[in-house]
Amino acid sequence: MNGKVQNEQAHTARMQQTAAAHRFTAPPLPDLEKMLPAALTAGRVKCRIIYHHTLAEVTFAPYLPKRIASLRLVEASPDYAFKYADRTTLLDLLRLKGDCDEILITRDGLITDTSYSNVVLSKGDRFYTPHSFLLNGTKRQQLLRSGSISERDIRAASLGEYDRIYLINAMLDIEDEVSLPLSSIYP
């Protein structure tokens, strides 16, 4: 954000955990702020890092939030415990969105994530994120640590108990108001 890396410690920890789970050591990160092109030092910029045993690629691009006005519930059980460059599984599920803008994935009737974000649901002045996430995103972790959100099982059948659904990821916070009324979620 404005030339500064956000939540770098959590992203580095996720790289190390992913590498350890796949039995290799994560490569060290370069100084990302020094690598950022001058034209991208204002506003939100997405940094994409591709790595295995070595750092393969670091790219930067302006971040433009998607305009999401509707979600389609899709029951599936994709394995997305780690963030992968190959998102084929999620893109295949996204084809099931029909005339909606995005999918909201359920597993055994429990809410998980969208194809590109974790979710937070509001109930009055309280915020909850599903215990049954697909990817334990860095923003989700940050909000849980700060006490801004709580974790709980959220069933698709109980969505009517909540007020709004917020889409969060490393680039989107609750305050960014990328949210929808529950009436915008379709079976």
N, CA, C and O atoms as a DFTB+ gen file, in Angstrom:
748 C
 N C O
     1  1       0.850      -1.163       0.000
     2  2       0.000       0.000       0.000
     3  2       0.900       1.232       0.000
     4  3       1.707       1.420       0.910
     5  1       0.758       2.059      -1.015
     6  2       1.556       3.283      -1.134
     7  2       3.053       3.018      -0.972
     8  3       3.757       3.763      -0.291
     9  1       3.525       1.952      -1.606
    10  2       4.950       1.640      -1.611
    11  2       5.450       0.865      -0.416
    12  3       6.647       0.594      -0.321
    13  1       4.568       0.495       0.505
    14  2       4.972      -0.238       1.707
    15  2       4.364      -1.640       1.710
    16  3       3.170      -1.809       1.459
    17  1       5.186      -2.629       1.992
    18  2       4.715      -4.013       2.085
    19  2       3.838      -4.135       3.328
    20  3       4.203      -3.655       4.402
    21  1       2.698      -4.768       3.181
    22  2       1.756      -4.953       4.284
    23  2       1.823      -6.391       4.800
    24  3       1.872      -7.339       4.016
    25  1       1.823      -6.541       6.114
    26  2       1.728      -7.853       6.760
    27  2       2.812      -8.817       6.264
    28  3       2.568     -10.013       6.100
    29  1       4.011      -8.276       6.029
    30  2       5.100      -9.070       5.447
    31  2       5.459     -10.288       6.290
    32  3       5.747     -11.355       5.747
    33  1       5.444     -10.140       7.594
    34  2       5.808     -11.250       8.472
    35  2       4.874     -12.447       8.267
    36  3       5.332     -13.589       8.234
    37  1       3.582     -12.195       8.131
    38  2       2.619     -13.284       7.929
    39  2       2.803     -13.945       6.567
    40  3       2.679     -15.164       6.444
    41  1       3.098     -13.148       5.550
    42  2       3.322     -13.721       4.219
    43  2       4.591     -14.578       4.207
    44  3       4.612     -15.656       3.612
    45  1       5.642     -14.096       4.865
    46  2       6.889     -14.859       4.947
    47  2       6.664     -16.157       5.720
    48  3       7.164     -17.212       5.329
    49  1       5.913     -16.079       6.813
    50  2       5.612     -17.284       7.599
    51  2       4.834     -18.291       6.758
    52  3       5.087     -19.493       6.839
    53  1       3.888     -17.809       5.951
    54  2       3.125     -18.730       5.104
    55  2       4.043     -19.395       4.080
    56  3       3.917     -20.593       3.827
    57  1       4.960     -18.637       3.491
    58  2       5.922     -19.231       2.553
    59  2       6.720     -20.335       3.243
    60  3       6.895     -21.420       2.689
    61  1       7.199     -20.055       4.449
    62  2       8.012     -21.031       5.172
    63  2       7.200     -22.273       5.535
    64  3       7.704     -23.391       5.432
    65  1       5.957     -22.090       5.957
    66  2       5.094     -23.229       6.291
    67  2       4.789     -24.065       5.051
    68  3       4.796     -25.295       5.105
    69  1       4.523     -23.391       3.937
    70  2       4.245     -24.102       2.686
    71  2       5.464     -24.906       2.253
    72  3       5.351     -26.078       1.893
    73  1       6.626     -24.269       2.291
    74  2       7.862     -24.954       1.899
    75  2       8.124     -26.151       2.809
    76  3       8.462     -27.231       2.324
    77  1       7.974     -25.976       4.109
    78  2       8.214     -27.074       5.050
    79  2       7.268     -28.243       4.793
    80  3       7.679     -29.401       4.856
    81  1       6.010     -27.946       4.506
    82  2       5.031     -29.003       4.227
    83  2       5.365     -29.762       2.949
    84  3       4.992     -30.925       2.792
    85  1       6.071     -29.096       2.037
    86  2       6.464     -29.729       0.779
    87  2       7.940     -30.148       0.793
    88  3       8.511     -30.474      -0.247
    89  1       8.534     -30.135       1.963
    90  2       9.886     -30.634       2.222
    91  2      10.988     -29.885       1.471
    92  3      11.875     -30.497       0.876
    93  1      10.920     -28.577       1.509
    94  2      12.041     -27.771       1.041
    95  2      12.101     -26.505       1.881
    96  3      11.189     -26.221       2.658
    97  1      13.161     -25.758       1.723
    98  2      13.333     -24.515       2.472
    99  2      12.938     -23.347       1.586
   100  3      13.381     -23.248       0.442
   101  1      12.111     -22.475       2.111
   102  2      11.684     -21.303       1.336
   103  2      12.888     -20.409       1.061
   104  3      13.723     -20.199       1.941
   105  1      12.977     -19.887      -0.148
   106  2      14.088     -18.980      -0.451
   107  2      13.898     -17.653       0.282
   108  3      12.770     -17.263       0.583
   109  1      15.000     -16.963       0.568
   110  2      14.856     -15.652       1.212
   111  2      14.229     -14.653       0.237
   112  3      14.426     -14.733      -0.976
   113  1      13.477     -13.720       0.795
   114  2      12.853     -12.695      -0.040
   115  2      13.799     -11.518      -0.235
   116  3      14.524     -11.135       0.683
   117  1      13.788     -10.954      -1.426
   118  2      14.554      -9.725      -1.640
   119  2      13.822      -8.553      -0.973
   120  3      12.723      -8.728      -0.447
   121  1      14.416      -7.388      -0.995
   122  2      13.765      -6.184      -0.475
   123  2      12.693      -5.766      -1.481
   124  3      12.991      -5.115      -2.483
   125  1      11.457      -6.141      -1.209
   126  2      10.361      -5.907      -2.159
   127  2      10.098      -4.427      -2.379
   128  3       9.759      -4.019      -3.490
   129  1      10.248      -3.625      -1.348
   130  2      10.004      -2.187      -1.503
   131  2      11.006      -1.555      -2.463
   132  3      10.665      -0.623      -3.192
   133  1      12.245      -2.056      -2.468
   134  2      13.252      -1.542      -3.408
   135  2      12.983      -2.023      -4.830
   136  3      13.351      -1.350      -5.793
   137  1      12.344      -3.181      -4.965
   138  2      12.044      -3.730      -6.296
   139  2      10.817      -3.092      -6.945
   140  3      10.640      -3.183      -8.159
   141  1       9.983      -2.457      -6.151
   142  2       8.723      -1.897      -6.639
   143  2       8.983      -0.805      -7.673
   144  3       9.696       0.157      -7.387
   145  1       8.415      -0.941      -8.869
   146  2       8.590       0.103      -9.884
   147  2       8.053       1.448      -9.392
   148  3       7.026       1.500      -8.716
   149  1       8.741       2.521      -9.727
   150  2       8.359       3.869      -9.282
   151  2       6.920       4.199      -9.654
   152  3       6.233       4.896      -8.907
   153  1       6.462       3.714     -10.786
   154  2       5.096       4.004     -11.248
   155  2       4.034       3.356     -10.360
   156  3       2.852       3.684     -10.467
   157  1       4.447       2.440      -9.487
   158  2       3.482       1.715      -8.654
   159  2       3.628       2.025      -7.164
   160  3       3.225       1.219      -6.326
   161  1       4.192       3.170      -6.828
   162  2       4.404       3.484      -5.412
   163  2       3.208       4.159      -4.752
   164  3       3.251       4.448      -3.557
   165  1       2.152       4.412      -5.498
   166  2       0.934       4.993      -4.916
   167  2      -0.219       4.010      -5.085
   168  3      -0.320       3.331      -6.107
   169  1      -1.085       3.938      -4.083
   170  2      -2.248       3.065      -4.172
   171  2      -1.926       1.635      -3.788
   172  3      -0.882       1.348      -3.203
   173  1      -2.845       0.748      -4.128
   174  2      -2.700      -0.675      -3.806
   175  2      -2.016      -1.397      -4.950
   176  3      -2.375      -1.246      -6.117
   177  1      -1.024      -2.183      -4.581
   178  2      -0.263      -2.951      -5.559
   179  2      -0.189      -4.391      -5.078
   180  3       0.125      -4.655      -3.917
   181  1      -0.478      -5.309      -5.974
   182  2      -0.385      -6.730      -5.648
   183  2       1.003      -7.219      -6.041
   184  3       1.468      -6.985      -7.157
   185  1       1.646      -7.892      -5.117
   186  2       2.945      -8.501      -5.385
   187  2       2.718     -10.006      -5.473
   188  3       2.139     -10.610      -4.571
   189  1       3.174     -10.595      -6.555
   190  2       3.028     -12.043      -6.748
   191  2       4.420     -12.653      -6.743
   192  3       5.299     -12.238      -7.499
   193  1       4.607     -13.641      -5.884
   194  2       5.907     -14.292      -5.752
   195  2       5.744     -15.766      -6.081
   196  3       4.973     -16.477      -5.436
   197  1       6.475     -16.216      -7.087
   198  2       6.478     -17.630      -7.474
   199  2       7.813     -18.206      -7.004
   200  3       8.875     -17.661      -7.306
   201  1       7.748     -19.302      -6.270
   202  2       8.973     -19.876      -5.728
   203  2       8.839     -21.379      -5.597
   204  3       7.737     -21.928      -5.568
   205  1       9.970     -22.019      -5.519
   206  2      10.087     -23.412      -5.109
   207  2      11.356     -23.438      -4.282
   208  3      11.401     -22.815      -3.221
   209  1      12.375     -24.127      -4.723
   210  2      13.638     -24.108      -3.980
   211  2      14.327     -22.756      -4.121
   212  3      15.107     -22.343      -3.263
   213  1      14.024     -22.082      -5.218
   214  2      14.576     -20.749      -5.459
   215  2      13.433     -19.801      -5.797
   216  3      12.310     -20.221      -6.076
   217  1      13.744     -18.544      -5.766
   218  2      12.772     -17.525      -6.145
   219  2      12.689     -17.519      -7.663
   220  3      13.681     -17.219      -8.328
   221  1      11.534     -17.840      -8.227
   222  2      11.393     -17.938      -9.681
   223  2      10.945     -16.624     -10.304
   224  3      11.407     -16.256     -11.384
   225  1      10.039     -15.912      -9.619
   226  2       9.480     -14.707     -10.231
   227  2       8.853     -13.809      -9.164
   228  3       8.199     -14.286      -8.236
   229  1       9.065     -12.511      -9.316
   230  2       8.403     -11.511      -8.477
   231  2       7.800     -10.491      -9.424
   232  3       8.514      -9.865     -10.207
   233  1       6.481     -10.321      -9.355
   234  2       5.819      -9.338     -10.217
   235  2       4.950      -8.418      -9.368
   236  3       4.498      -8.779      -8.282
   237  1       4.735      -7.226      -9.894
   238  2       3.895      -6.227      -9.242
   239  2       2.853      -5.755     -10.238
   240  3       3.142      -5.610     -11.426
   241  1       1.643      -5.516      -9.756
   242  2       0.574      -5.002     -10.625
   243  2      -0.393      -4.188      -9.775
   244  3      -0.595      -4.493      -8.600
   245  1      -0.992      -3.153     -10.362
   246  2      -2.007      -2.402      -9.611
   247  2      -3.131      -3.348      -9.201
   248  3      -3.502      -4.246      -9.958
   249  1      -3.671      -3.144      -8.004
   250  2      -4.760      -3.987      -7.537
   251  2      -6.078      -3.262      -7.712
   252  3      -6.276      -2.170      -7.179
   253  1      -6.962      -3.868      -8.449
   254  2      -8.303      -3.330      -8.650
   255  2      -9.300      -4.331      -8.085
   256  3      -9.453      -5.424      -8.631
   257  1      -9.982      -3.972      -6.995
   258  2     -10.953      -4.911      -6.414
   259  2     -12.047      -5.275      -7.413
   260  3     -12.533      -4.430      -8.165
   261  1     -12.420      -6.549      -7.402
   262  2     -13.515      -6.998      -8.264
   263  2     -14.824      -6.403      -7.759
   264  3     -15.004      -6.206      -6.557
   265  1     -15.726      -6.122      -8.678
   266  2     -17.072      -5.674      -8.290
   267  2     -17.946      -6.921      -8.174
   268  3     -18.274      -7.563      -9.172
   269  1     -18.305      -7.239      -6.972
   270  2     -19.083      -8.446      -6.702
   271  2     -20.449      -8.029      -6.167
   272  3     -20.549      -7.379      -5.127
   273  1     -21.492      -8.409      -6.889
   274  2     -22.857      -8.074      -6.463
   275  2     -23.673      -9.319      -6.122
   276  3     -24.757      -9.219      -5.547
   277  1     -23.140     -10.508      -6.484
   278  2     -23.891     -11.736      -6.205
   279  2     -22.936     -12.917      -6.062
   280  3     -21.880     -12.968      -6.691
   281  1     -23.336     -13.859      -5.220
   282  2     -22.557     -15.068      -4.965
   283  2     -23.426     -16.295      -5.198
   284  3     -24.607     -16.305      -4.850
   285  1     -22.835     -17.331      -5.790
   286  2     -23.517     -18.613      -5.988
   287  2     -22.912     -19.630      -5.022
   288  3     -21.697     -19.827      -5.015
   289  1     -23.745     -20.273      -4.212
   290  2     -23.270     -21.344      -3.339
   291  2     -22.884     -22.548      -4.183
   292  3     -23.660     -23.004      -5.022
   293  1     -21.676     -23.062      -3.955
   294  2     -21.180     -24.227      -4.684
   295  2     -20.613     -25.204      -3.661
   296  3     -19.673     -24.873      -2.938
   297  1     -21.175     -26.393      -3.598
   298  2     -20.697     -27.435      -2.690
   299  2     -19.523     -28.148      -3.348
   300  3     -19.656     -28.687      -4.447
   301  1     -18.372     -28.152      -2.676
   302  2     -17.170     -28.789      -3.218
   303  2     -16.182     -29.012      -2.078
   304  3     -16.351     -28.482      -0.980
   305  1     -15.156     -29.796      -2.353
   306  2     -14.132     -30.073      -1.338
   307  2     -12.731     -29.901      -1.909
   308  3     -11.925     -30.830      -1.852
   309  1     -12.431     -28.737      -2.454
   310  2     -11.086     -28.570      -3.018
   311  2     -10.033     -28.537      -1.914
   312  3     -10.295     -28.056      -0.811
   313  1      -8.850     -29.046      -2.214
   314  2      -7.729     -28.962      -1.288
   315  2      -6.969     -27.687      -1.633
   316  3      -6.285     -27.618      -2.654
   317  1      -7.092     -26.686      -0.780
   318  2      -6.391     -25.431      -1.029
   319  2      -5.769     -24.934       0.275
   320  3      -5.822     -23.746       0.591
   321  1      -5.176     -25.869       1.028
   322  2      -4.548     -25.516       2.297
   323  2      -3.339     -24.612       2.090
   324  3      -2.932     -23.888       2.998
   325  1      -2.768     -24.661       0.885
   326  2      -1.621     -23.828       0.547
   327  2      -1.962     -23.003      -0.682
   328  3      -2.758     -23.421      -1.523
   329  1      -1.359     -21.841      -0.778
   330  2      -1.597     -20.983      -1.933
   331  2      -0.704     -21.475      -3.068
   332  3       0.509     -21.604      -2.905
   333  1      -1.309     -21.746      -4.207
   334  2      -0.578     -22.270      -5.358
   335  2      -0.680     -21.317      -6.539
   336  3      -1.666     -20.595      -6.685
   337  1       0.344     -21.321      -7.378
   338  2       0.286     -20.541      -8.615
   339  2      -0.765     -21.154      -9.543
   340  3      -1.436     -20.439     -10.288
   341  1      -0.902     -22.473      -9.495
   342  2      -1.898     -23.171     -10.316
   343  2      -3.237     -23.168      -9.576
   344  3      -3.422     -23.888      -8.594
   345  1      -4.154     -22.356     -10.061
   346  2      -5.479     -22.223      -9.434
   347  2      -6.559     -22.949     -10.242
   348  3      -7.735     -22.594     -10.163
   349  1      -6.170     -23.953     -11.010
   350  2      -7.101     -24.661     -11.887
   351  2      -8.327     -25.173     -11.136
   352  3      -9.451     -25.029     -11.616
   353  1      -8.121     -25.761      -9.976
   354  2      -9.245     -26.306      -9.205
   355  2     -10.271     -25.224      -8.897
   356  3     -11.471     -25.439      -9.068
   357  1      -9.806     -24.063      -8.443
   358  2     -10.728     -22.976      -8.108
   359  2     -11.359     -22.378      -9.363
   360  3     -12.534     -22.012      -9.355
   361  1     -10.590     -22.281     -10.426
   362  2     -11.143     -21.741     -11.672
   363  2     -12.201     -22.673     -12.253
   364  3     -13.184     -22.211     -12.831
   365  1     -12.005     -23.980     -12.103
   366  2     -13.028     -24.934     -12.552
   367  2     -14.320     -24.742     -11.759
   368  3     -15.410     -24.781     -12.329
   369  1     -14.200     -24.535     -10.460
   370  2     -15.389     -24.287      -9.631
   371  2     -16.055     -22.963     -10.004
   372  3     -17.280     -22.846      -9.980
   373  1     -15.245     -21.978     -10.346
   374  2     -15.780     -20.660     -10.696
   375  2     -16.694     -20.736     -11.919
   376  3     -17.581     -19.899     -12.088
   377  1     -16.480     -21.721     -12.752
   378  2     -17.348     -21.900     -13.932
   379  2     -18.788     -22.237     -13.533
   380  3     -19.698     -22.151     -14.357
   381  1     -18.989     -22.615     -12.286
   382  2     -20.324     -22.979     -11.799
   383  2     -21.108     -21.775     -11.280
   384  3     -22.203     -21.937     -10.740
   385  1     -20.567     -20.588     -11.436
   386  2     -21.216     -19.396     -10.870
   387  2     -22.468     -18.970     -11.611
   388  3     -23.236     -18.152     -11.105
   389  1     -22.686     -19.511     -12.806
   390  2     -23.870     -19.130     -13.571
   391  2     -23.875     -17.648     -13.841
   392  3     -22.877     -17.095     -14.305
   393  1     -24.994     -16.991     -13.553
   394  2     -25.075     -15.556     -13.811
   395  2     -24.656     -14.721     -12.598
   396  3     -24.845     -13.505     -12.590
   397  1     -24.095     -15.359     -11.585
   398  2     -23.580     -14.625     -10.420
   399  2     -22.152     -14.149     -10.707
   400  3     -21.522     -14.592     -11.667
   401  1     -21.660     -13.255      -9.873
   402  2     -20.327     -12.692     -10.074
   403  2     -19.210     -13.555      -9.507
   404  3     -18.072     -13.484      -9.971
   405  1     -19.527     -14.366      -8.512
   406  2     -18.501     -15.110      -7.786
   407  2     -19.173     -16.302      -7.121
   408  3     -20.399     -16.363      -7.020
   409  1     -18.350     -17.255      -6.664
   410  2     -18.870     -18.413      -5.941
   411  2     -18.547     -18.295      -4.451
   412  3     -17.555     -17.679      -4.062
   413  1     -19.396     -18.890      -3.639
   414  2     -19.152     -19.052      -2.210
   415  2     -19.147     -20.558      -1.980
   416  3     -20.185     -21.214      -2.066
   417  1     -17.977     -21.094      -1.690
   418  2     -17.789     -22.537      -1.614
   419  2     -18.220     -23.060      -0.243
   420  3     -17.870     -22.501       0.797
   421  1     -18.990     -24.148      -0.275
   422  2     -19.358     -24.849       0.953
   423  2     -18.748     -26.240       0.914
   424  3     -18.569     -26.830      -0.151
   425  1     -18.435     -26.747       2.090
   426  2     -17.927     -28.115       2.219
   427  2     -18.773     -28.791       3.284
   428  3     -18.772     -28.383       4.445
   429  1     -19.495     -29.826       2.881
   430  2     -20.406     -30.520       3.800
   431  2     -21.388     -29.541       4.445
   432  3     -21.712     -29.658       5.627
   433  1     -21.855     -28.578       3.654
   434  2     -22.836     -27.611       4.131
   435  2     -22.275     -26.449       4.925
   436  3     -23.018     -25.551       5.320
   437  1     -20.961     -26.454       5.165
   438  2     -20.315     -25.376       5.918
   439  2     -19.699     -24.358       4.966
   440  3     -19.083     -24.728       3.966
   441  1     -19.866     -23.085       5.279
   442  2     -19.282     -22.020       4.469
   443  2     -17.766     -22.087       4.580
   444  3     -17.232     -22.314       5.666
   445  1     -17.064     -21.890       3.457
   446  2     -15.597     -21.842       3.468
   447  2     -15.146     -20.463       2.959
   448  3     -15.090     -19.504       3.728
   449  1     -14.830     -20.371       1.675
   450  2     -14.273     -19.163       1.066
   451  2     -14.903     -18.917      -0.297
   452  3     -15.694     -19.730      -0.776
   453  1     -14.552     -17.792      -0.923
   454  2     -14.868     -17.599      -2.339
   455  2     -13.661     -18.098      -3.128
   456  3     -12.730     -18.647      -2.539
   457  1     -13.659     -17.922      -4.423
   458  2     -12.532     -18.394      -5.225
   459  2     -11.285     -17.546      -5.021
   460  3     -10.190     -17.963      -5.399
   461  1     -11.431     -16.358      -4.428
   462  2     -10.266     -15.488      -4.252
   463  2     -10.187     -14.813      -2.884
   464  3      -9.316     -13.973      -2.656
   465  1     -11.087     -15.173      -1.979
   466  2     -11.066     -14.484      -0.688
   467  2     -11.593     -15.364       0.431
   468  3     -12.331     -16.324       0.209
   469  1     -11.188     -15.002       1.638
   470  2     -11.861     -15.512       2.823
   471  2     -13.114     -14.677       2.997
   472  3     -13.283     -13.652       2.337
   473  1     -13.989     -15.113       3.882
   474  2     -15.219     -14.358       4.119
   475  2     -15.391     -14.079       5.606
   476  3     -14.908     -14.816       6.465
   477  1     -16.094     -12.990       5.871
   478  2     -16.469     -12.594       7.224
   479  2     -17.946     -12.250       7.167
   480  3     -18.391     -11.560       6.250
   481  1     -18.705     -12.725       8.135
   482  2     -20.132     -12.404       8.198
   483  2     -20.397     -11.552       9.428
   484  3     -19.843     -11.796      10.500
   485  1     -21.249     -10.551       9.262
   486  2     -21.589      -9.693      10.397
   487  2     -22.942     -10.092      10.965
   488  3     -23.838     -10.542      10.251
   489  1     -23.056      -9.914      12.268
   490  2     -24.300     -10.166      12.999
   491  2     -24.353      -9.064      14.056
   492  3     -23.710      -9.160      15.101
   493  1     -25.127      -8.021      13.770
   494  2     -25.102      -6.851      14.637
   495  2     -23.740      -6.191      14.536
   496  3     -23.279      -5.872      13.440
   497  1     -23.093      -5.984      15.681
   498  2     -21.771      -5.356      15.671
   499  2     -20.642      -6.375      15.821
   500  3     -19.513      -6.004      16.140
   501  1     -20.934      -7.643      15.595
   502  2     -19.931      -8.705      15.707
   503  2     -19.624      -9.286      14.331
   504  3     -20.472      -9.311      13.440
   505  1     -18.380      -9.753      14.186
   506  2     -17.921     -10.286      12.911
   507  2     -17.370     -11.694      13.113
   508  3     -16.620     -11.957      14.053
   509  1     -17.763     -12.600      12.203
   510  2     -17.377     -14.004      12.304
   511  2     -16.798     -14.490      10.979
   512  3     -17.246     -14.091       9.905
   513  1     -15.800     -15.356      11.077
   514  2     -15.235     -15.991       9.896
   515  2     -15.402     -17.503      10.055
   516  3     -15.324     -18.023      11.169
   517  1     -15.629     -18.200       8.962
   518  2     -15.835     -19.647       9.073
   519  2     -14.613     -20.390       9.620
   520  3     -13.475     -20.115       9.242
   521  1     -14.877     -21.318      10.501
   522  2     -13.841     -22.219      10.999
   523  2     -13.377     -23.136       9.868
   524  3     -12.252     -23.636       9.892
   525  1     -14.237     -23.353       8.886
   526  2     -13.997     -24.303       7.789
   527  2     -13.456     -23.621       6.534
   528  3     -13.960     -23.865       5.438
   529  1     -12.448     -22.777       6.676
   530  2     -11.838     -22.080       5.539
   531  2     -11.129     -23.055       4.601
   532  3     -10.821     -24.183       4.982
   533  1     -10.875     -22.609       3.372
   534  2     -10.037     -23.374       2.443
   535  2      -8.572     -22.996       2.639
   536  3      -7.709     -23.862       2.781
   537  1      -8.304     -21.687       2.643
   538  2      -6.953     -21.154       2.819
   539  2      -6.974     -20.229       4.032
   540  3      -7.802     -19.321       4.114
   541  1      -6.076     -20.460       4.958
   542  2      -6.001     -19.604       6.142
   543  2      -5.248     -18.330       5.758
   544  3      -4.056     -18.191       6.030
   545  1      -5.963     -17.411       5.127
   546  2      -5.353     -16.208       4.571
   547  2      -4.686     -15.323       5.609
   548  3      -5.041     -15.341       6.787
   549  1      -3.713     -14.550       5.149
   550  2      -2.952     -13.692       6.058
   551  2      -3.820     -12.588       6.657
   552  3      -3.632     -12.243       7.823
   553  1      -4.753     -12.026       5.908
   554  2      -5.651     -11.000       6.456
   555  2      -6.574     -11.625       7.498
   556  3      -6.826     -11.034       8.548
   557  1      -7.074     -12.819       7.202
   558  2      -7.927     -13.547       8.154
   559  2      -7.175     -13.759       9.467
   560  3      -7.704     -13.493      10.546
   561  1      -5.939     -14.241       9.363
   562  2      -5.118     -14.469      10.552
   563  2      -4.910     -13.173      11.337
   564  3      -5.006     -13.160      12.564
   565  1      -4.627     -12.091      10.622
   566  2      -4.390     -10.792      11.255
   567  2      -5.635     -10.320      12.017
   568  3      -5.532      -9.847      13.149
   569  1      -6.806     -10.449      11.393
   570  2      -8.054     -10.018      12.034
   571  2      -8.403     -10.893      13.240
   572  3      -8.931     -10.394      14.234
   573  1      -8.111     -12.190      13.158
   574  2      -8.329     -13.075      14.308
   575  2      -7.397     -12.698      15.462
   576  3      -7.830     -12.612      16.611
   577  1      -6.115     -12.472      15.151
   578  2      -5.148     -12.095      16.193
   579  2      -5.545     -10.797      16.891
   580  3      -5.385     -10.662      18.104
   581  1      -6.059      -9.852      16.124
   582  2      -6.421      -8.546      16.693
   583  2      -7.743      -8.586      17.465
   584  3      -8.076      -7.639      18.177
   585  1      -8.495      -9.683      17.324
   586  2      -9.789      -9.789      17.990
   587  2     -10.916      -9.092      17.244
   588  3     -12.027      -8.981      17.764
   589  1     -10.643      -8.622      16.028
   590  2     -11.671      -7.945      15.226
   591  2     -12.750      -8.907      14.748
   592  3     -13.901      -8.517      14.550
   593  1     -12.362     -10.184      14.563
   594  2     -13.302     -11.215      14.134
   595  2     -13.132     -12.440      15.027
   596  3     -12.097     -12.618      15.669
   597  1     -14.154     -13.271      15.057
   598  2     -14.111     -14.544      15.778
   599  2     -14.381     -15.654      14.778
   600  3     -14.998     -15.444      13.734
   601  1     -13.903     -16.837      15.124
   602  2     -14.062     -17.994      14.254
   603  2     -15.211     -18.858      14.768
   604  3     -15.366     -19.041      15.976
   605  1     -16.014     -19.388      13.845
   606  2     -17.092     -20.308      14.223
   607  2     -17.514     -21.095      12.991
   608  3     -17.232     -20.702      11.859
   609  1     -18.194     -22.211      13.227
   610  2     -18.802     -22.946      12.121
   611  2     -19.988     -22.132      11.627
   612  3     -20.809     -21.670      12.419
   613  1     -20.072     -21.962      10.322
   614  2     -21.189     -21.232       9.722
   615  2     -21.778     -22.119       8.635
   616  3     -21.132     -22.392       7.623
   617  1     -22.988     -22.558       8.850
   618  2     -23.667     -23.420       7.883
   619  2     -24.363     -22.584       6.829
   620  3     -24.882     -21.506       7.119
   621  1     -24.371     -23.084       5.609
   622  2     -25.096     -22.398       4.531
   623  2     -26.559     -22.230       4.928
   624  3     -27.178     -21.210       4.628
   625  1     -27.102     -23.229       5.599
   626  2     -28.514     -23.188       6.008
   627  2     -28.793     -22.105       7.050
   628  3     -29.948     -21.728       7.252
   629  1     -27.747     -21.599       7.716
   630  2     -27.958     -20.575       8.751
   631  2     -27.525     -19.180       8.309
   632  3     -27.414     -18.279       9.140
   633  1     -27.280     -18.991       7.025
   634  2     -26.851     -17.673       6.544
   635  2     -27.850     -16.574       6.893
   636  3     -27.460     -15.424       7.092
   637  1     -29.127     -16.917       6.967
   638  2     -30.158     -15.935       7.289
   639  2     -30.007     -15.302       8.664
   640  3     -30.646     -14.290       8.951
   641  1     -29.168     -15.885       9.518
   642  2     -28.930     -15.336      10.856
   643  2     -27.982     -14.136      10.833
   644  3     -27.829     -13.442      11.838
   645  1     -27.346     -13.896       9.685
   646  2     -26.328     -12.853       9.581
   647  2     -26.848     -11.675       8.761
   648  3     -27.854     -11.784       8.059
   649  1     -26.140     -10.544       8.864
   650  2     -26.553      -9.320       8.180
   651  2     -25.896      -9.144       6.810
   652  3     -26.572      -8.886       5.814
   653  1     -24.573      -9.287       6.775
   654  2     -23.821      -9.065       5.538
   655  2     -22.674     -10.058       5.467
   656  3     -22.272     -10.644       6.473
   657  1     -22.154     -10.237       4.250
   658  2     -20.953     -11.033       4.047
   659  2     -19.895     -10.117       3.444
   660  3     -20.161      -9.391       2.486
   661  1     -18.701     -10.157       4.012
   662  2     -17.568      -9.342       3.567
   663  2     -16.526     -10.256       2.944
   664  3     -16.284     -11.355       3.442
   665  1     -15.916      -9.815       1.871
   666  2     -14.850     -10.561       1.219
   667  2     -13.531      -9.929       1.632
   668  3     -13.328      -8.728       1.453
   669  1     -12.636     -10.735       2.185
   670  2     -11.340     -10.226       2.639
   671  2     -10.220     -11.054       2.036
   672  3     -10.371     -12.254       1.803
   673  1      -9.115     -10.411       1.791
   674  2      -7.882     -11.090       1.398
   675  2      -6.728     -10.157       1.737
   676  3      -6.936      -9.133       2.387
   677  1      -5.536     -10.488       1.315
   678  2      -4.380      -9.653       1.654
   679  2      -4.557      -8.215       1.189
   680  3      -3.950      -7.302       1.748
   681  1      -5.380      -8.008       0.176
   682  2      -5.582      -6.679      -0.395
   683  2      -6.875      -6.015       0.069
   684  3      -7.072      -4.821      -0.158
   685  1      -7.753      -6.771       0.712
   686  2      -9.071      -6.260       1.118
   687  2      -9.311      -6.482       2.602
   688  3      -9.171      -7.594       3.110
   689  1      -9.674      -5.408       3.287
   690  2      -9.999      -5.483       4.705
   691  2     -11.504      -5.279       4.875
   692  3     -12.183      -4.867       3.934
   693  1     -12.014      -5.557       6.039
   694  2     -13.444      -5.356       6.304
   695  2     -13.843      -3.913       6.015
   696  3     -14.911      -3.663       5.456
   697  1     -12.993      -2.971       6.391
   698  2     -13.299      -1.553       6.201
   699  2     -13.415      -1.153       4.735
   700  3     -13.962      -0.095       4.426
   701  1     -12.913      -1.977       3.839
   702  2     -12.985      -1.660       2.410
   703  2     -14.389      -1.847       1.853
   704  3     -14.672      -1.486       0.711
   705  1     -15.271      -2.422       2.687
   706  2     -16.688      -2.542       2.332
   707  2     -16.944      -3.330       1.045
   708  3     -17.886      -3.028       0.313
   709  1     -16.118      -4.331       0.766
   710  2     -16.449      -5.247      -0.322
   711  2     -17.372      -6.273       0.322
   712  3     -16.950      -7.342       0.763
   713  1     -18.650      -5.902       0.356
   714  2     -19.616      -6.718       1.082
   715  2     -20.940      -6.765       0.341
   716  3     -21.221      -5.942      -0.530
   717  1     -21.736      -7.741       0.708
   718  2     -23.033      -7.944       0.079
   719  2     -24.065      -8.268       1.143
   720  3     -23.727      -8.816       2.192
   721  1     -25.323      -7.933       0.881
   722  2     -26.382      -8.416       1.769
   723  2     -26.549      -9.916       1.540
   724  3     -26.219     -10.421       0.467
   725  1     -27.048     -10.610       2.520
   726  2     -27.218     -12.061       2.390
   727  2     -28.219     -12.429       1.305
   728  3     -28.212     -13.557       0.811
   729  1     -29.076     -11.491       0.934
   730  2     -30.047     -11.748      -0.144
   731  2     -29.364     -11.867      -1.504
   732  3     -30.005     -12.241      -2.486
   733  1     -28.062     -11.550      -1.571
   734  2     -27.304     -11.652      -2.822
   735  2     -26.569     -12.976      -2.955
   736  3     -25.734     -13.140      -3.844
   737  1     -26.879     -13.928      -2.068
   738  2     -26.288     -15.268      -2.135
   739  2     -27.358     -16.220      -2.639
   740  3     -28.440     -16.317      -2.061
   741  1     -27.044     -16.924      -3.728
   742  2     -28.027     -17.786      -4.392
   743  2     -27.602     -19.248      -4.339
   744  3     -26.412     -19.556      -4.412
   745  1     -28.594     -20.166      -4.209
   746  2     -28.281     -21.604      -4.177
   747  2     -27.843     -22.104      -5.546
   748  3     -27.542     -23.288      -5.704
